[in-house]
Amino acid sequence: RYEQREDFAVVTQPFFRNTLLPLDSTSKPDMSFFAADCFHFSVRGYAEMAMALWNNMLEPVGEKQTYNNFTHDRSKLRCPNPEKPFLSTRRNSGFGNSDLHLEETEPSVPYWAVIVTAVAGVLVGSL
């Protein structure tokens, strides 16, 4: 829809696609990345996601990192460089108007499993 526009772009940022749950020194989930509800991120978790998103926006299309390693290391934060001082899009990554079709992946969870899980959660919660 926006392929021909020069003033607007939509780019998928896949930094969370292959991310694994961060573990602590005992190989259990590192709860410092999560809020008290164990579902939302804590300030530390949001900082990690923000850095991964920022880095993804600077990486060229087709070369974007698809994971986050949760190192809590500020030195992994990238900065724009003089050669490419902008956010990466298909057009400025060198794909322009080509017919490149980025790999479309099947969802890892079938849509019906989400519905069944939601209904089961409501039933269990009401019991």
Buried (B, 14 or more C-beta within 10 A) or exposed (E): EEEEEEEEBEBEBBBEBEBEEBEEEEEEEBEEBBEEEEEEBBEBBEBBBEBBEBBBBBBBBEEBBEEBEBEBEEEEEEEEEEEEEEBBBBBBBEBEEEEEEEEEEEEEEEEEEEEEEEEEEEEEEEE
